[in-house]
Amino acid sequence: MSEKNTHEQDLEWLREIATGARAENALTEKYFKPLGMFFKKNARRQDKADDLRQQLFYEITLAARAGKIKIEKTTFSAFLYGAARNKLSRSWKVADRDQQRNIPLGADDPTPKAAIDKSDVQKSVLDKITLDEMLSKLEPREREILFDYYVAGLSGEEIKRKYGYDSAAAARKDIERIRKRAKE
């Protein structure tokens, strides 16, 4: 299936979920294993990787049912891996905060929601705006390549096979070119 058809199929499943259809099984089947590998590779605690993946799919399904997922400048897979990265980042912050306060991991968090540092939220919003601007300069295929390499953690060899490069070195060279182009 081509990249465009894959993206269109993902969007069709999201529309079906929003109308009450059971298309979340198709999305889960397609992305559950790759996201599991992503979480296992990047989670600080391996025993929490499956929980994070399950939470992410639950949240995505709820958002899709409510019609809250809007994909405009990227593909669904890029959106999904971005959400996975954010879920990991939040789990790291909670683990770091709990460790600093000597609270056992998994204990209820006594910190009131108002204690969240506003500068962290502002920085996160600015980072997202900057990233969106950078990604909007790229073609969909280029965005997919960057996400597969940097977010999904595919190797140069895997990128070579998936996108038809002559060698892993050529794939890495093109990734560097795309990255520089996005920064312009």
Summary of the structure (lengths in Angstrom):
residues: 184
radius of gyration: 17.9
end to end distance: 31.6
largest distance: 54.4
contacts: 478
relative contact order: 0.10
helix: 75%
strand: 0%
